[in-house]
Amino acid sequence: MSLTGPSELSSLPELLARRAGELGDTPVFIYLLEGEAEAATLSFGALRRRTETIAAFLRGRYASGSRSGRSVWCG
């Protein structure tokens, strides 16, 4: 996996798309039940699909640049 400098990417979604393309089914998150037994995983590809679904929902629900849309992404 190559590291990419900030000048090569313009956004977090762009970085996620690149990593999903490079790493696909590689786990990005592993939930351990009681810190030991693997209970669930989330791959780079699955994370990208989920974020794209949420982004599409938000684009359809809020006007571009609206305060509601920004507050969701900022925390």
MIGUPA-358652 format. One line per 10 residues: their letters; for each residue x, y, z of N, C-alpha, C. Coordinates in pm, whole numbers, always signed. Atoms other than C-alpha are relative to their C-alpha. Layout:
BEGIN
a> X Y Z X Y Z X Y Z; ... .
% end
This chain:
BEGIN
msltgpsels> +85 -117 +0 +0 +0 +0 +90 +123 +0; -80 -121 +7 +144 +334 -98 -68 +113 +76; +53 -116 -69 +104 +645 +108 -13 +113 -101; +26 -107 +94 -38 +941 -74 +9 +133 +73; -13 -132 -60 +58 +1299 +2 -128 +81 -13; +122 -79 +0 -209 +1559 +75 -26 +71 -132; +19 -71 +127 -150 +1735 -258 -60 -88 -108; +50 +93 +101 -256 +1424 -450 -149 -31 +15; +141 +27 -25 -604 +1396 -295 -69 +127 +44; +70 -123 -36 -868 +1662 -258 -102 -20 +111 .
slpellarra> +103 +21 -102 -1104 +1495 -9 +13 -136 +66; +5 +129 -70 -1163 +1217 +240 -71 -106 -83; +63 +102 +86 -1411 +1042 +5 +93 -49 -111; -95 +39 +103 -1140 +1043 -261 +103 -99 +56; -94 +92 -66 -895 +878 -19 -66 -134 +25; +72 +124 -26 -1156 +620 +82 -21 -79 -129; +19 +68 +129 -1231 +542 -283 +129 -65 -46; -129 +56 +41 -862 +490 -353 +35 -123 +84; -32 +113 -89 -813 +265 -49 -92 -118 -29; +93 +109 +33 -1126 +64 -136 +44 -69 -128 .
gelgdtpvfi> -49 +59 +125 -985 +14 -485 +125 -83 +22; -125 +71 -27 -649 -95 -349 -19 -120 +92; +8 +100 -106 -762 -300 -50 -130 -79 +4; +125 +74 +14 -1120 -408 -132 -56 -63 +125; +59 +76 -110 -1218 -678 +115 +87 -6 +125; -86 -5 -118 -935 -607 +360 -73 +72 +112; +71 -65 -110 -1083 -526 +702 +63 +135 +37; -43 -130 -51 -1063 -162 +807 -41 +11 +147; +50 -1 -137 -1254 -230 +1130 -37 -142 +39; +36 +131 -53 -1282 -545 +1340 -53 +22 +142 .
yllegeaeaa> +61 -11 -133 -1521 -551 +1637 +24 -130 +74; -27 +117 -83 -1409 -786 +1911 -99 -4 +116; +94 +20 -109 -1673 -919 +2147 +78 -23 +128; -72 +5 -127 -1546 -863 +2499 +151 +3 -20; -142 -19 +26 -1211 -775 +2347 +73 -122 -50; -69 +123 +39 -1140 -1129 +2227 -54 -64 -126; +58 +73 +113 -1380 -1299 +1987 -47 +97 -109; +40 -84 +113 -1425 -1144 +1643 -150 -12 -23; +145 +2 +14 -1793 -1046 +1621 -46 +58 -133; +39 -62 +127 -1803 -831 +1306 +121 +67 -62 .
tlsfgalrrr> -105 -72 +71 -1576 -683 +1041 -64 +93 -102; +42 -92 +104 -1607 -397 +797 +120 +21 -91; -110 -14 +96 -1394 -394 +483 +2 +141 -58; -11 -130 +67 -1270 -91 +292 -110 +15 -104; +104 -5 +103 -1512 -176 +10 -138 +21 +60; +130 -14 -66 -1810 -212 +244 -14 +139 +62; +3 -134 -57 -1720 +113 +420 -28 +103 -109; +25 -93 +111 -1709 +293 +86 -146 -6 -44; +140 +13 +42 -2049 +154 -15 -95 +64 +101; +85 -60 -103 -2202 +258 +317 +8 +152 -2 .
tetiaaflrg> -14 -146 +1 -2059 +609 +301 -64 +60 -124; +65 -50 +122 -2179 +650 -58 -152 +1 +15; +145 +5 -24 -2531 +544 +47 -44 +115 +90; +33 -110 -91 -2533 +793 +334 +13 +135 -71; -19 -126 +73 -2394 +1070 +112 -113 +25 -98; +110 -15 +95 -2662 +1007 -151 -128 +42 +73; +117 -38 -80 -2932 +1026 +116 +8 +146 +40; -16 -138 -46 -2793 +1352 +253 -12 +100 -115; +11 -88 +116 -2760 +1506 -95 -145 +17 -41; +141 -8 +36 -3125 +1425 -161 -84 +72 +103 .
ryasgsrsgr> +79 -57 -110 -3242 +1555 +174 +31 +147 +27; -43 -135 -35 -3043 +1877 +218 +53 +73 -123; -53 -83 +108 -2960 +2162 -16 +151 +7 +12; -145 -11 +0 -2596 +2188 -116 +43 +122 +81; -51 -108 -82 -2411 +2399 +140 -88 +36 +119; +87 -32 -112 -2695 +2392 +390 +69 -32 +132; -59 +21 -131 -2607 +2408 +755 -26 -141 +52; +34 +135 -48 -2783 +2078 +830 +94 -103 -58; -91 +94 +65 -2569 +1892 +578 +140 +9 +55; -136 -18 -52 -2246 +2040 +710 +11 -53 +142 .
svwcg> -10 +43 -139 -2326 +1965 +1073 +11 -151 +11; -8 +146 -2 -2364 +1594 +993 +145 -43 -20; -137 +40 +31 -2012 +1574 +851 +100 +52 +102; -96 -60 -94 -1848 +1797 +1112 -10 -55 +141; +7 +60 -131 -1965 +1607 +1411 -122 +33 +75 .
% end
